[in-house]
C-alpha cells in the first residue's frame, strides 16, 4: 500500500495531513477501529451488566447459590453426572439474557460478568504499560542518540543487557519478586497485588524494543542538514530536540502504539495465566483462562471465551498497527511484533 | 559478550536480593515463619553476609567449583537439574523451528510473489492471527481437542501429556511432541511470514533489483534468487534471537501447558520457589545461549550479505 507518488510533490499539504488521509482511506483502519471500540464499550459496561443483567457479584463466590431460570430454581453448582457422580459442575451457559448467560465458573461466579470486568483490567494494563514504555523509551532514545559519547554508551549498554535477557524471564522474575511484597522505593510505594505492579513491570521490560530503534533514528537525524543548520545557527539543545528531532521521531512512536499495546496485553495475560499478573479478587482475561483450566473438559467456554477476546483485540490492534505503519512510516520495525 | 553475561548475572542477583522492601529469607522460609526460623535460614544460606561477597561466592560455586546447591531441595546440585531438562527443550524448539521456518519463509515469499492478487492479503491475515494468538491458550485449545472427547475416536493416537525421551521411544517422542511443535510454531510462523513478505516487498523497489530486471531476469528468478536471498538477512538475526531465547527457556508457557519438563518449566518452578541458585543457573544458561546465538548470527550475516564481507 504505497502512497500516490507524483501527486504528493504537487500537494501543499503537510505530511501529517497526507498520512491521516491515507489512514482514513484504509479499510483496515475502520475494521480495527470498530472492533476495538466495540470491545472497549463492552468492557466499560461491566458494572452495568453485573448490576442490571447478571444480578450477581462477579467477585464473590456463590457455591451454594441458586437462581431462577424459566421460573424454576436452579443450583449454580450441580452434582456431576459423569463418572462416579462425585464432585460438582458449575452451571453451563443458559443462553438467555439474565444471570449466567455464559454459565458459572467453579466458584459459582457469573462468567459473562467476569469476562467484561477482566477485559477492563487487561485493556487498562495493555494501554497503560504501552504508554509507559513509549514515554520512557522515547526519552531514553532521544537522550542517548542526541547526547552521543559517554551518555549514549551508558544508556546503550544498559539497553543491550535488558535486550539479551529474554523478556518473559525478566518480567516473570520481576513479578515473582514484587507481587507478594509490593514495591517501596523512596516516594514510590506500590502495594502487593496492586494493578500498577504489572503495568510497571510490563512497561519497563519492553523499553529496549522501542528505545533502540528510536536512538538509531535520532543518530541518523543528527547528521541531517536541517539539524546541523540548527546547531550551526546557535540554537539551544532543548530547542533543537523539541523543534527538529521530536517531530521527526513522533511518526515512529505512533506506529509503535498499537503494536506495543498488543504486546503488553499478551504479556499481561500470560503473566496472569501463570498467576503472577493480576491478583485475585481482581480478574483479567488471563486469570479467567487460568480459572477455566480445571473446567476445560466439562465447561470449556470458561477458558475459551477470554482467549477469544484476547485474539480479537490483538488482531484488531495489529491490523491498526499495519495501517498506521503504511500511512506514516513504511520502515518502522519492532522485534517480535511486525 | 562476557560483559553482557556478567551484567545479567548481577541484574538477576540484585532483582532477587536487593529489591527494596523484599526479604528473601521470609520468602524462602515460607509465609508464617517465626523469627528463629528466619534467623536459621539467613545463617544457613549466608544471607547475613554482604551482597558482593555472596555474589562472588555464588559465582565461584556456579562456574568454578560447579557444585552450587539448591536453596529449596537442600543438597541438590543445580547443574544436573539443568542438563536433565535440556533434551526436552531442545527437542521442542528444534521441531517447532523447522515448522515455523518452512511456513514462515514459504508463505512469506509466496505472499510477496502474489502481491497483486487476493492471496497476499489473505496470507497477511493468517500472519496477523498467528502473532495474536496467546500460545498458552492455543495449547489449551489443542489439549481440549486432542485430549478431550475426541481422544476416544479421531485423536486416540495422541499420547497423554508429557515428554518421552527419544532414546526411550522414537515414535512416542515424535507423537508426544507433534502438537507442542505445531502450537509453538504458530506464533513464530506468523512473525516470519510478516517479516519476509514486508522485507521482499521493500527490496523489490531497490536499484539492484531494477538492474537484475533490466538484464532480462524473469519475475520468478528475481523473487527467488535475488529478493528472497537479501530478505534472509533480517530473518537470520531474528531467528538467532528467537531460537536462543526459546532454547534458553522462553518456551516455558508451551512447556507448562503440555507438561514438558524442560528448561522453561524448571526456571518457572525455581522462580516461584525463590530458589536463587537454580534461577541463576538457568538464567545464565539462557543468557549464554542468546549471546552465542548472536555471535553465530554475525557470522551468517557475512555469508549472506556480501557488503559486510568487504567491510562496506
Contacts between the chains, C-beta under 8 A, distances in Angstrom:
chain1	res1	chain2	res2	distance
A	157	B	3	7.7
A	157	B	7	7.7
A	160	B	4	6.4
A	161	B	4	5.8
A	161	B	7	4.3
A	161	B	8	6.1
A	161	B	11	6.6
A	164	B	4	5.1
A	164	B	8	6.5
A	164	B	287	6.1
A	164	B	290	5.2
A	164	B	291	6.4
A	164	B	294	7.6
A	165	B	8	5.7
A	165	B	11	7.1
A	165	B	283	7.9
A	165	B	287	6.8
A	166	B	245	4.2
A	166	B	248	5.9
A	166	B	249	6.7
A	166	B	250	4.6
A	166	B	286	6.0
A	166	B	290	7.0
A	167	B	250	7.8
A	168	B	249	8.0
A	168	B	250	5.2
A	168	B	252	6.7
A	168	B	253	7.6
A	169	B	248	7.6
A	169	B	249	6.1
A	169	B	250	6.9
A	169	B	267	6.7
A	169	B	283	6.3
A	169	B	286	6.3
A	172	B	252	7.9
A	172	B	267	8.0
A	172	B	268	6.9
A	172	B	271	5.7
A	173	B	12	6.8
A	173	B	15	5.4
A	173	B	16	7.4
A	173	B	271	6.1
A	173	B	279	7.4
A	173	B	283	7.9
A	174	B	15	6.4
A	176	B	271	4.7
A	176	B	272	6.3
A	176	B	274	7.4
A	177	B	15	5.8
A	177	B	16	6.1
A	177	B	19	5.3
A	177	B	22	5.6
A	178	B	19	6.9
A	178	B	22	7.4
A	180	B	27	7.5
A	181	B	19	7.8
A	181	B	21	5.6
A	181	B	22	4.6
A	181	B	23	7.5
A	181	B	27	7.7
A	182	B	21	6.1
A	183	B	19	7.5
A	183	B	20	7.1
A	183	B	21	6.2
A	184	B	20	5.3
A	184	B	21	3.9
A	185	B	20	4.6
A	185	B	21	7.6
A	262	B	132	6.9
A	266	B	132	7.7
A	266	B	134	5.8
A	269	B	134	5.7
A	269	B	137	7.9
A	270	B	134	6.4
A	270	B	135	7.8
A	270	B	136	6.3
A	270	B	253	6.0
A	273	B	134	7.7
A	273	B	136	5.3
A	273	B	137	7.8
A	273	B	253	7.5
A	274	B	253	7.7
A	274	B	256	7.3
A	274	B	268	7.0
A	276	B	272	8.0
A	286	B	134	7.9
A	289	B	134	7.9
A	289	B	136	7.5
A	289	B	137	5.8
A	289	B	140	7.2
A	293	B	140	6.9
A	296	B	140	6.2
A	296	B	143	6.9
A	296	B	144	5.6
A	296	B	148	7.6
A	297	B	144	6.9
A	297	B	147	7.8
A	297	B	148	5.1
A	297	B	149	7.8
A	300	B	144	5.5
A	300	B	148	7.7
A	303	B	137	7.5
A	303	B	140	5.8
A	303	B	144	8.0
A	304	B	141	6.9
A	304	B	144	7.8
A	307	B	134	6.1
A	307	B	137	3.6
A	307	B	138	7.8
A	307	B	140	7.5
A	307	B	141	7.2
A	310	B	132	7.7
A	310	B	134	5.5
A	310	B	137	6.9
A	311	B	129	7.2
A	311	B	132	5.3
A	311	B	133	5.9
A	311	B	134	7.4
A	311	B	137	7.9
A	314	B	131	7.5
A	314	B	132	3.4
A	314	B	133	7.9
A	315	B	128	5.6
A	315	B	129	6.1
A	315	B	132	4.6
A	317	B	132	7.9
A	318	B	128	4.7
A	318	B	131	6.2
A	318	B	132	5.8
A	319	B	128	6.2
A	322	B	124	7.8
A	322	B	128	7.5
A	330	B	202	7.3
A	331	B	202	7.7
A	335	B	238	7.1
A	335	B	241	7.2
A	336	B	191	6.5
A	337	B	131	6.5
A	337	B	191	7.7
A	338	B	131	7.6
A	338	B	191	6.1
A	338	B	194	4.3
A	338	B	195	5.3
A	338	B	198	6.7
